[in-house]
Amino acid sequence: MPTTEKQPSNTRRDFLGLVASAATGSVLLGQNKGDGTSPGVHARLPEPKLIKEFRNAYLMAVSPDGAKVCLYFTNHPQMTFNIRGNQRTVDEGNPKDEALRVIEMGSWKDIYSTRLRAKPTSVSFFARSDAIYAETLVISDSQDRQRVVIDLPARNFAELVVPYRAQESSKHYCALSGPLLVGMESVREIGPRGIILATLPGYKEIARVPFAVTPGRIPANRNTDVFVSADRKILIYLTDHTIVCRRADDLGIVWTRQIERDMFGVRFFSMTPDGGIVAAAVMDTMFIADQKNYYVGVFEGRDGSPVARLHLNGFECLAISPDGKLLGVGQRIRLKSGEMQPTVNVYGVSSGQQVATIVHDRLRVGRGDFGNDEIRCEFTPDGRYLITSSIHVKIWDLHA
């Protein structure tokens, strides 16, 4: 769910709605140490095998059962920005060339395809993997936001268009179970104000809690999106310097944990499908050129106790495998040729050792191609694949 956190402009990451160099090394904290025999923890993985590639597509969501993937296709992947006086305009290409598609893993056949009014900022599957929820991008203060619920078996498309007013609070939702959505309410120039539960079809609010955990305190501009586990039972986010884990069904707090006060905050969270293990990319500043201190913290999902602390930079993207043993960490490498190489390195959680490298692409990036070399990665909930996404989507078998 989008946040109003002030940080360096990152337009393509806004578009994706939901992800530097990575040095190896680990400080073990008493759990998940392994015995040296588990593949992918202390041993190098086999060479990752590319299973499928989708050109001019962006990864939007993976279904909780791991059987489906939702991609956004465009024939105009470059996002060019032009400054005209004080007006910033976005060249988005021809919307007729764009489509949201749900694809069956393995067979790679389209299950559903549709066009939206604008680019989606977020897409999420409901817990049973038979329906999706999507919201579209708002560029100007006068633009409306489209909310869409799609029943995949019935091929039913339900749309709600909501006027966007900059001076008012806005709500952004993510799918949970059945008719339930979890939402984050934000106020422009202030930030997140509350987390809410709503029910379809009318988006009726049925529960609400403050976003901040300290009564009466407004988050100090150090907050993240709300991340939801694949089984749609656990929520995780950062408010000020506090990691907060909540139950999705009633928004009750499971645990909280403070990060160091000299750190700016968390860039990304990633969870195992049941929320049993949580990974957090912590860093001292969101300006990558100025970063001096960073790590990936891994915690027990039941109580927040530490599992491992790895000296890795999760600024680009972060993904933890379903068994909690592997971490995917993205970086952009500038080659001597001038090309950019979006790459995902895979590490063992218990050892901190790099066990695989996936070179997603090699791109010649010009001034008008801002964001095209960014990288996102995600393990499928069944553990079969690792998906990487930039201006193309690639699906890899790590154990081929």
Secondary structure in CASP SS format (residue, H / E / C, confidence):
PFRMAT SS
TARGET T0000
AUTHOR 0000-0000-0000
METHOD secondary structure of the structure
MODEL  1
M C 1.00
P C 1.00
T C 1.00
T C 1.00
E C 1.00
K C 1.00
Q C 1.00
P C 1.00
S C 1.00
N C 1.00
T H 1.00
R H 1.00
R H 1.00
D H 1.00
F H 1.00
L H 1.00
G C 1.00
L C 1.00
V C 1.00
A C 1.00
S C 1.00
A C 1.00
A C 1.00
T C 1.00
G C 1.00
S E 1.00
V E 1.00
L E 1.00
L C 1.00
G C 1.00
Q C 1.00
N C 1.00
K C 1.00
G C 1.00
D C 1.00
G C 1.00
T C 1.00
S C 1.00
P E 1.00
G C 1.00
V C 1.00
H C 1.00
A E 1.00
R C 1.00
L C 1.00
P C 1.00
E C 1.00
P C 1.00
K E 1.00
L E 1.00
I E 1.00
K E 1.00
E E 1.00
F E 1.00
R C 1.00
N C 1.00
A E 1.00
Y E 1.00
L E 1.00
M E 1.00
A E 1.00
V E 1.00
S C 1.00
P C 1.00
D C 1.00
G C 1.00
A C 1.00
K E 1.00
V E 1.00
C E 1.00
L E 1.00
Y E 1.00
F E 1.00
T C 1.00
N C 1.00
H C 1.00
P C 1.00
Q C 1.00
M C 1.00
T E 1.00
F E 1.00
N E 1.00
I E 1.00
R E 1.00
G C 1.00
N C 1.00
Q E 1.00
R E 1.00
T E 1.00
V E 1.00
D E 1.00
E C 1.00
G C 1.00
N C 1.00
P H 1.00
K H 1.00
D H 1.00
E C 1.00
A E 1.00
L E 1.00
R E 1.00
V E 1.00
I E 1.00
E E 1.00
M C 1.00
G C 1.00
S C 1.00
W C 1.00
K C 1.00
D E 1.00
I E 1.00
Y E 1.00
S E 1.00
T E 1.00
R C 1.00
L C 1.00
R C 1.00
A C 1.00
K C 1.00
P E 1.00
T E 1.00
S E 1.00
V E 1.00
S E 1.00
F E 1.00
F C 1.00
A C 1.00
R C 1.00
S C 1.00
D C 1.00
A E 1.00
I E 1.00
Y E 1.00
A E 1.00
E E 1.00
T E 1.00
L C 1.00
V C 1.00
I C 1.00
S C 1.00
D C 1.00
S C 1.00
Q C 1.00
D E 1.00
R E 1.00
Q E 1.00
R E 1.00
V E 1.00
V E 1.00
I E 1.00
D E 1.00
L C 1.00
P C 1.00
A C 1.00
R C 1.00
N E 1.00
F E 1.00
A E 1.00
E E 1.00
L E 1.00
V E 1.00
V E 1.00
P E 1.00
Y C 1.00
R C 1.00
A C 1.00
Q C 1.00
E C 1.00
S E 1.00
S E 1.00
K E 1.00
H E 1.00
Y E 1.00
C E 1.00
A E 1.00
L C 1.00
S C 1.00
G C 1.00
P C 1.00
L E 1.00
L E 1.00
V E 1.00
G E 1.00
M E 1.00
E E 1.00
S E 1.00
V E 1.00
R C 1.00
E C 1.00
I C 1.00
G E 1.00
P E 1.00
R E 1.00
G E 1.00
I E 1.00
I E 1.00
L E 1.00
A E 1.00
T E 1.00
L C 1.00
P C 1.00
G C 1.00
Y C 1.00
K E 1.00
E E 1.00
I E 1.00
A E 1.00
R E 1.00
V E 1.00
P E 1.00
F C 1.00
A C 1.00
V C 1.00
T C 1.00
P C 1.00
G C 1.00
R C 1.00
I C 1.00
P C 1.00
A C 1.00
N C 1.00
R C 1.00
N E 1.00
T C 1.00
D C 1.00
V C 1.00
F E 1.00
V E 1.00
S C 1.00
A C 1.00
D C 1.00
R C 1.00
K C 1.00
I E 1.00
L E 1.00
I E 1.00
Y E 1.00
L E 1.00
T E 1.00
D C 1.00
H C 1.00
T E 1.00
I E 1.00
V E 1.00
C E 1.00
R E 1.00
R E 1.00
A C 1.00
D C 1.00
D C 1.00
L C 1.00
G C 1.00
I E 1.00
V E 1.00
W E 1.00
T E 1.00
R E 1.00
Q E 1.00
I C 1.00
E C 1.00
R C 1.00
D C 1.00
M C 1.00
F C 1.00
G E 1.00
V E 1.00
R E 1.00
F E 1.00
F E 1.00
S E 1.00
M E 1.00
T C 1.00
P C 1.00
D C 1.00
G C 1.00
G C 1.00
I E 1.00
V E 1.00
A E 1.00
A E 1.00
A E 1.00
V E 1.00
M E 1.00
D C 1.00
T C 1.00
M C 1.00
F C 1.00
I H 1.00
A H 1.00
D H 1.00
Q C 1.00
K C 1.00
N C 1.00
Y E 1.00
Y E 1.00
V E 1.00
G E 1.00
V E 1.00
F E 1.00
E E 1.00
G C 1.00
R C 1.00
D C 1.00
G C 1.00
S C 1.00
P E 1.00
V E 1.00
A E 1.00
R E 1.00
L E 1.00
H C 1.00
L C 1.00
N C 1.00
G C 1.00
F C 1.00
E C 1.00
C C 1.00
L E 1.00
A E 1.00
I E 1.00
S C 1.00
P C 1.00
D C 1.00
G C 1.00
K C 1.00
L E 1.00
L E 1.00
G E 1.00
V E 1.00
G E 1.00
Q E 1.00
R E 1.00
I E 1.00
R E 1.00
L C 1.00
K C 1.00
S C 1.00
G C 1.00
E C 1.00
M E 1.00
Q E 1.00
P E 1.00
T E 1.00
V E 1.00
N E 1.00
V E 1.00
Y E 1.00
G E 1.00
V C 1.00
S C 1.00
S C 1.00
G C 1.00
Q C 1.00
Q E 1.00
V E 1.00
A E 1.00
T E 1.00
I E 1.00
V E 1.00
H C 1.00
D C 1.00
R C 1.00
L E 1.00
R C 1.00
V C 1.00
G C 1.00
R C 1.00
G C 1.00
D C 1.00
F C 1.00
G C 1.00
N C 1.00
D C 1.00
E C 1.00
I C 1.00
R E 1.00
C E 1.00
E E 1.00
F E 1.00
T C 1.00
P C 1.00
D C 1.00
G C 1.00
R C 1.00
Y C 1.00
L E 1.00
I E 1.00
T E 1.00
S E 1.00
S C 1.00
I C 1.00
H C 1.00
V E 1.00
K E 1.00
I E 1.00
W E 1.00
D E 1.00
L C 1.00
H C 1.00
A C 1.00
END
